[in-house]
Amino acid sequence: MERVKTVLITGANKGIGYETARQLGVMGFTILLGTRDDEKGGEAAARLIKAAVNARHLPPGRHQPTDA
């Protein structure tokens, strides 16, 4: 059974965060993009997907921590 490696990158819609997501995606990681701007995050995920990266955008406010 092959293990899928998944990473969560915050600030992944531009700059260093985006480039990190792109490079890890090319290496075969599944990328979860955390962004403050829903529209820009969606656009970044679409660019990564177009570049053959398995990427998903996590909309702001949808990944709240839970109480233990």
Secondary structure, 3 states (H helix, E strand, C coil): CCCCCEEEEECCCCHHHHHHHHHHHHCCCEEEEECCCHHHHHHHHHHHHHCCCCEEEECCCCCCCCCC
